[in-house]
Amino acid sequence: MNWVYLIISSGIAYGLIVYSRQIVNMVGRSSWFEHKLGPGGTQTAWKLLGFLIFFLALLNATGSLKCVNEFIQGFFGPMRDSMS
């Protein structure tokens, strides 16, 4: 089933990366991304989001996302325990 998610996520990521200009024309520019990433920052943000979606789907399909999740929980676990 993870491979199905990879194929679907790859299509979504491809659409975000290739059609980022059309997406920006449709939804508009983000002043925060334009300020932080420079001119064309909103397009860059959409491309980075597409890459992130593909990368996380690839980690999920290979089973490596569980390892990353365990690392994050191990890193933030002591903080959560001290708050209670």
C-alpha positions as protocol buffer text, in pm:
chain_id: "A"
residue {
  index: 1
  type: MET
  ca { x: 0 y: 0 z: 0 }
}
residue {
  index: 2
  type: ASN
  ca { x: 294 y: 234 z: 64 }
}
residue {
  index: 3
  type: TRP
  ca { x: 389 y: 209 z: -303 }
}
residue {
  index: 4
  type: VAL
  ca { x: 44 y: 333 z: -400 }
}
residue {
  index: 5
  type: TYR
  ca { x: 98 y: 637 z: -179 }
}
residue {
  index: 6
  type: LEU
  ca { x: 437 y: 688 z: -347 }
}
residue {
  index: 7
  type: ILE
  ca { x: 282 y: 688 z: -694 }
}
residue {
  index: 8
  type: ILE
  ca { x: 2 y: 926 z: -592 }
}
residue {
  index: 9
  type: SER
  ca { x: 242 y: 1154 z: -404 }
}
residue {
  index: 10
  type: SER
  ca { x: 482 y: 1153 z: -698 }
}
residue {
  index: 11
  type: GLY
  ca { x: 204 y: 1280 z: -922 }
}
residue {
  index: 12
  type: ILE
  ca { x: 116 y: 1554 z: -675 }
}
residue {
  index: 13
  type: ALA
  ca { x: 481 y: 1651 z: -629 }
}
residue {
  index: 14
  type: TYR
  ca { x: 536 y: 1656 z: -1006 }
}
residue {
  index: 15
  type: GLY
  ca { x: 235 y: 1883 z: -1047 }
}
residue {
  index: 16
  type: LEU
  ca { x: 359 y: 2122 z: -778 }
}
residue {
  index: 17
  type: ILE
  ca { x: 709 y: 2138 z: -924 }
}
residue {
  index: 18
  type: VAL
  ca { x: 619 y: 2168 z: -1292 }
}
residue {
  index: 19
  type: TYR
  ca { x: 313 y: 2391 z: -1257 }
}
residue {
  index: 20
  type: SER
  ca { x: 438 y: 2617 z: -977 }
}
residue {
  index: 21
  type: ARG
  ca { x: 404 y: 2929 z: -1194 }
}
residue {
  index: 22
  type: GLN
  ca { x: 42 y: 2850 z: -1276 }
}
residue {
  index: 23
  type: ILE
  ca { x: -29 y: 2779 z: -909 }
}
residue {
  index: 24
  type: VAL
  ca { x: 120 y: 3117 z: -811 }
}
residue {
  index: 25
  type: ASN
  ca { x: -91 y: 3289 z: -1078 }
}
residue {
  index: 26
  type: MET
  ca { x: -401 y: 3113 z: -944 }
}
residue {
  index: 27
  type: VAL
  ca { x: -354 y: 3165 z: -567 }
}
residue {
  index: 28
  type: GLY
  ca { x: -129 y: 3471 z: -563 }
}
residue {
  index: 29
  type: ARG
  ca { x: 206 y: 3556 z: -413 }
}
residue {
  index: 30
  type: SER
  ca { x: 303 y: 3526 z: -49 }
}
residue {
  index: 31
  type: SER
  ca { x: 477 y: 3835 z: 82 }
}
residue {
  index: 32
  type: TRP
  ca { x: 656 y: 3630 z: 349 }
}
residue {
  index: 33
  type: PHE
  ca { x: 813 y: 3392 z: 95 }
}
residue {
  index: 34
  type: GLU
  ca { x: 895 y: 3681 z: -139 }
}
residue {
  index: 35
  type: HIS
  ca { x: 1071 y: 3859 z: 149 }
}
residue {
  index: 36
  type: LYS
  ca { x: 1257 y: 3556 z: 286 }
}
residue {
  index: 37
  type: LEU
  ca { x: 1346 y: 3380 z: -41 }
}
residue {
  index: 38
  type: GLY
  ca { x: 1375 y: 3685 z: -266 }
}
residue {
  index: 39
  type: PRO
  ca { x: 1201 y: 3751 z: -597 }
}
residue {
  index: 40
  type: GLY
  ca { x: 1021 y: 3438 z: -713 }
}
residue {
  index: 41
  type: GLY
  ca { x: 1019 y: 3305 z: -358 }
}
residue {
  index: 42
  type: THR
  ca { x: 658 y: 3191 z: -376 }
}
residue {
  index: 43
  type: GLN
  ca { x: 735 y: 2975 z: -678 }
}
residue {
  index: 44
  type: THR
  ca { x: 1040 y: 2836 z: -499 }
}
residue {
  index: 45
  type: ALA
  ca { x: 826 y: 2754 z: -196 }
}
residue {
  index: 46
  type: TRP
  ca { x: 580 y: 2555 z: -410 }
}
residue {
  index: 47
  type: LYS
  ca { x: 871 y: 2365 z: -565 }
}
residue {
  index: 48
  type: LEU
  ca { x: 1020 y: 2293 z: -223 }
}
residue {
  index: 49
  type: LEU
  ca { x: 682 y: 2169 z: -102 }
}
residue {
  index: 50
  type: GLY
  ca { x: 662 y: 1935 z: -402 }
}
residue {
  index: 51
  type: PHE
  ca { x: 1012 y: 1803 z: -331 }
}
residue {
  index: 52
  type: LEU
  ca { x: 928 y: 1756 z: 37 }
}
residue {
  index: 53
  type: ILE
  ca { x: 610 y: 1562 z: -48 }
}
residue {
  index: 54
  type: PHE
  ca { x: 805 y: 1333 z: -282 }
}
residue {
  index: 55
  type: PHE
  ca { x: 1088 y: 1284 z: -33 }
}
residue {
  index: 56
  type: LEU
  ca { x: 853 y: 1195 z: 254 }
}
residue {
  index: 57
  type: ALA
  ca { x: 657 y: 957 z: 30 }
}
residue {
  index: 58
  type: LEU
  ca { x: 981 y: 789 z: -74 }
}
residue {
  index: 59
  type: LEU
  ca { x: 1086 y: 749 z: 289 }
}
residue {
  index: 60
  type: ASN
  ca { x: 743 y: 606 z: 368 }
}
residue {
  index: 61
  type: ALA
  ca { x: 758 y: 358 z: 77 }
}
residue {
  index: 62
  type: THR
  ca { x: 1100 y: 228 z: 179 }
}
residue {
  index: 63
  type: GLY
  ca { x: 1011 y: 207 z: 548 }
}
residue {
  index: 64
  type: SER
  ca { x: 1264 y: 470 z: 652 }
}
residue {
  index: 65
  type: LEU
  ca { x: 1000 y: 715 z: 770 }
}
residue {
  index: 66
  type: LYS
  ca { x: 949 y: 503 z: 1083 }
}
residue {
  index: 67
  type: CYS
  ca { x: 1316 y: 549 z: 1170 }
}
residue {
  index: 68
  type: VAL
  ca { x: 1291 y: 927 z: 1122 }
}
residue {
  index: 69
  type: ASN
  ca { x: 972 y: 935 z: 1328 }
}
residue {
  index: 70
  type: GLU
  ca { x: 1139 y: 743 z: 1611 }
}
residue {
  index: 71
  type: PHE
  ca { x: 1434 y: 984 z: 1603 }
}
residue {
  index: 72
  type: ILE
  ca { x: 1203 y: 1286 z: 1626 }
}
residue {
  index: 73
  type: GLN
  ca { x: 1004 y: 1131 z: 1910 }
}
residue {
  index: 74
  type: GLY
  ca { x: 1327 y: 1045 z: 2090 }
}
residue {
  index: 75
  type: PHE
  ca { x: 1455 y: 1400 z: 2046 }
}
residue {
  index: 76
  type: PHE
  ca { x: 1136 y: 1573 z: 2162 }
}
residue {
  index: 77
  type: GLY
  ca { x: 1030 y: 1307 z: 2411 }
}
residue {
  index: 78
  type: PRO
  ca { x: 1228 y: 1449 z: 2706 }
}
residue {
  index: 79
  type: MET
  ca { x: 1069 y: 1790 z: 2649 }
}
residue {
  index: 80
  type: ARG
  ca { x: 721 y: 1642 z: 2658 }
}
residue {
  index: 81
  type: ASP
  ca { x: 799 y: 1447 z: 2976 }
}
residue {
  index: 82
  type: SER
  ca { x: 929 y: 1759 z: 3154 }
}
residue {
  index: 83
  type: MET
  ca { x: 615 y: 1956 z: 3068 }
}
residue {
  index: 84
  type: SER
  ca { x: 378 y: 1721 z: 3249 }
}
